[in-house]
Amino acid sequence: MTRVKDGATVLVEYDYLGVADVVGTTHDQPDVMWKMYTTSGTYPDLDRFNRVVSSRWTKDLATDKDFYRVDLTYDRNSNIPSAEGQVHSGFDVKYTMDDTDRLVDAEEGTLSGGSCCSPCWGD
């Protein structure tokens, strides 16, 4: 599926890398988009294993502006040990996995030197 329409109005349009990997979503109203590629055909938001390293939603303006952006890191088992918010401070997350790659803790706040401190809300 590449687009969803209501009558003649396109509600959402999807872009793919290959057959099944969605790499772009565009909503004409309210002019927002999520794209992991550039107009030159490169994919800066994917790593060499096609994992998302930056997830961003952008408002389509004269100069486009990200209103949501999170950068992800991966460990050797493709777990996500941290997610770092790039638009608003204090919305980072440090994840802890056990020896069988199960999530055991998620610490939210501001990442600093691999640790998470300064929670964005109280306990």
N, C-alpha and C positions, 0 to 999 in steps of 0.2 A: 504494500500500500504506500503510495507516495503522497497522497493528499486526502484530506477529509473536507467535504463540502456540505453546505446547507443551501440547497438550490444552486444558484450560480456563485454563491459566496464561498471562497476558500477559507476554511477555518484554521487549518494547519497543514504544513507541507513538510515532508521528511526527505532527507538526503541520506544515501547509503554508501558505505565502503564495501564493495562486493555485494553479496546477496542479502545478508542478514544483519550487518553491523550498521546501526543508525549512527551517523556522524553529524547530523544537523536537524534541527527542528525550527521552523519559522512560523510565527503567528503574525499574520498581517495586521490584525487588530489585537493588541495594542502596539504593534511594531516592535516585537521582541524576538530574539533569536538565540539559539544555542548551537554553536558550530565548532567543530574540532578541526577545521581545515581553513586554509587561507585561499584567496582567489588564485594564487599561483600553484595550487594543488599540493601544498605541503600540509602535514598534520602535526603542528607543534604541540597540541594538547594530548598526543599519544606518545607512549615510549616505544622502544624497539620491539616490545612484545604486544603492542596494540592495547596496552592498558591505559586508562584515562589518568593523566597526571595533572590536568587542570580542567575543572568543570566550571563553565561560566555562562551566565545569561546576560545578554547585551541588549540595550535599548538602541534601536535604529534611529540615530540622530544625524545631524550634519557631521558631527564628530561622535562616532559611536561611544557609548559609555557602558561599562560593566556595572550592573547593579547587584550581581551575585557572582562570586568567584571563590572557589576552594581549590587549593593545590594539595594533591595527594602524594604520599610516599609509599613505597612498597618494600617489604622485606624479601628474603630469598625464597619464601614460600608463597609469594604474591599476596600476603596479608597486608592490610593497610595499617601501619603503626601510628600514622598521624594524618590529620586533615587540618590544613591551615587556611583560615579565612583571610582573603586579601582585600575585601571591601570594608568590613567592619571589624574593629579590634575586639578581642575577648571572646570570639566564637571559634576558637581552635579546639581540637579534640586529640587526645593521646589515647590510643587503644593498646591494651595489653592482652596478649594471647597466651594460652597454656601450651604445653608440649605437643598437643594434638591439634593445634591451630584453631582452638575455640576461643571466642571472645570471653574474657573474664573480667575486664574492667574498661571503663571509658571515663576519662578524666577531662572535664571541659573547663575552658578558661583561656588564658594566653600562653602559648608555647614560648619557652625560653631555654635555649641550650638543651633541647631534648626532653625537658621536664615541662609539666603543665602547672601553672600556678595562677594566681589572681582569677579565681572563678568569676564568671560573668553574672552569677546569681548566688544567693546564699544557700546553705545546706538545709 
